Amino acid sequence: VVPGETALAFYKAKNPTEKPIIGISTYNVVPFEAGQYFNKIQCFCFEEQRLNPQEEVDMPVFFYIDPEFAEDPKMAKVDLITLSYTFFEAKEGQKLPLPGYQ
């Protein structure tokens, strides 16, 4: 991905159980310091997703890396940014915190 250009990625989720699951995802960016430059335009995360028994779905995330990433001297040695997701079964009324960067 070139900083400033949009990109589209798909994450695969599968419900291997015999019951429907309603889940929610959180994301993580590594290295942590690069997270401030990662911008989601459209994402499945933080919204509940229903997966029926044995269902497998592709979930899209549309994003870009802020072009200021390339100008930050602290990012000079960073040539790989990893975006990962963790899918949790949602509990009624549960709200997950939004990640923050300082």
SULBEL-V297932 format. One line per field, one symbol per residue. psi: psi as a letter, one per 30 degrees, with the letter a starting at -180 (. if undefined). A space follows every 50 residues. Layout:
psi->???
//
This chain:
psi->kkkfkllklkkkkkjglglkkklkkllkkkkeffeffkjkekkflgkkkk klkgkklkklkkllkkffeffjffgegjgkkkklkkkkkkkkfkkkkkkl k.
//
